[in-house]
């Protein structure tokens, strides 16, 4: 066996040992979920909201003021401290006999926006994982092609190795970003919890 064939075989073995494929889903249920964090597709209101059932405000006419404020509260660019101050200002402006209803509507709309944002991020992560899996398959295919080449096919071998090495570089760069991406749904979940607590704190 030539040295370059041995090198390619060793590289393939190292890739397998290093886990070139994206990690299996933490829940074992979704092969496209690459994160260690458990996949929670949607935040259920009952899990975080201690106030009146949001079903009681379902179907209510849209309130532009609540919609605008909910958008501000849900936006990740808005610091939580600022969001909590906006909740307090809103609560103080609502008449006591409508306060619980209005706060519940505010929570429901805020959670709806956060869940929509989380859903988009989760779908993006799954697409990212599928792309990584396709890239890994291409790298493995390149390795198999390299092994099959004859020793005198120098130009073909160099071209294949260059393609494989480029794919490896891209794969590793993308994999280094996975931790950040996987944190985003969790951070939104934490934000929803914090906002639910802040809004519920003004209930009568």
Secondary structure, DSSP 8 states (H G I E B T S, - for coil): --HHHHHHHHHHHHHHHTT-S----TTSS-TT---SS---SS--HHHH--SS-GGGGTT----HHHHHHHHHHH-TTS-HHHHHHHHHHHHHHS-HHHHHHHHHHHHHHHHHHHHHHHHHHHHHHHHHHHHHHHHHHHHHHHHHHHHHS-TT-HHHHHHHHHHHHHHHHHHHHHHTTHHHHHHHHHHHHHHHHHHHHHHHTT--
